[in-house]
Amino acid sequence: MPKNNRTVSQRPDGTWANKKDGADRASSLHPTQHGAVNSARSQLQQTGGGELKIKGTDGLIRAKDTIAPARDPRKSKG
């Protein structure tokens, strides 16, 4: 089963992209990071869950989240 992971990051024009990992193009573009994160969460929930990576304006990963029903790769709670 292929991994169903997504990344939210800012593009050079200032818009925020919701992109499936490994894809050439973004699934959707949003004026705010919040809008892109909500879109990515919704798409992951509808397609069986997965990992969501959220990058800050500096391009570094600032948060990761496992969207159900995917299993969290870490054994610790939190």
C-alpha positions as CSV (number, residue, x, y, z in Angstrom):
1,M,0.0,0.0,0.0
2,P,1.5,3.4,-1.0
3,K,2.1,5.9,1.7
4,N,-0.5,8.7,1.9
5,N,1.6,11.6,3.2
6,R,1.2,15.3,2.6
7,T,3.3,18.4,3.2
8,V,2.1,22.0,3.6
9,S,4.7,24.6,2.6
10,Q,4.9,28.2,1.5
11,R,5.6,28.9,-2.2
12,P,7.8,31.8,-3.5
13,D,4.7,33.8,-4.4
14,G,3.5,33.7,-0.8
15,T,0.7,31.2,-1.2
16,W,0.6,28.0,0.8
17,A,0.6,24.6,-1.0
18,N,-1.0,21.4,0.1
19,K,1.0,18.8,-1.7
20,K,1.0,15.0,-1.7
21,D,4.5,13.7,-1.1
22,G,6.1,12.6,-4.4
23,A,3.7,14.6,-6.5
24,D,4.9,17.2,-9.1
25,R,2.0,19.6,-8.5
26,A,0.2,20.9,-5.4
27,S,-3.3,19.5,-4.7
28,S,-4.5,22.9,-3.6
29,L,-3.2,26.5,-3.0
30,H,-4.3,28.7,-0.2
31,P,-3.7,32.3,0.9
32,T,-3.0,31.2,4.5
33,Q,-1.2,28.3,6.1
34,H,-4.2,27.5,8.2
35,G,-6.3,27.0,5.1
36,A,-3.7,24.7,3.6
37,V,-3.4,22.6,6.8
38,N,-7.2,22.2,7.0
39,S,-7.3,21.1,3.4
40,A,-4.5,18.6,3.9
41,R,-6.1,17.1,7.0
42,S,-9.4,16.7,5.2
43,Q,-7.8,15.0,2.3
44,L,-5.9,12.6,4.5
45,Q,-9.0,11.7,6.5
46,Q,-10.9,11.0,3.3
47,T,-8.2,8.8,1.9
48,G,-7.4,6.6,4.9
49,G,-5.1,8.7,7.0
50,G,-1.3,9.4,6.9
51,E,1.4,11.7,8.0
52,L,1.0,15.5,7.7
53,K,4.2,17.7,7.7
54,I,3.8,21.4,8.2
55,K,6.7,23.6,7.2
56,G,7.2,27.2,8.4
57,T,8.1,30.3,6.4
58,D,11.8,29.3,6.7
59,G,11.1,26.0,4.9
60,L,12.0,23.8,8.0
61,I,9.5,21.3,9.3
62,R,7.8,22.8,12.4
63,A,5.2,20.2,13.1
64,K,4.2,16.6,12.2
65,D,0.9,15.0,12.8
66,T,-0.5,11.5,12.2
67,I,-4.1,11.7,10.8
68,A,-6.3,8.8,11.7
69,P,-6.9,6.0,10.8
70,A,-3.1,5.7,10.1
71,R,-1.0,4.5,13.0
72,D,1.5,6.8,14.7
73,P,5.1,5.6,14.0
74,R,6.1,6.6,17.5
75,K,5.2,4.4,20.5
76,S,5.2,7.4,23.0
77,K,2.0,9.2,23.7
78,G,1.7,12.9,22.7
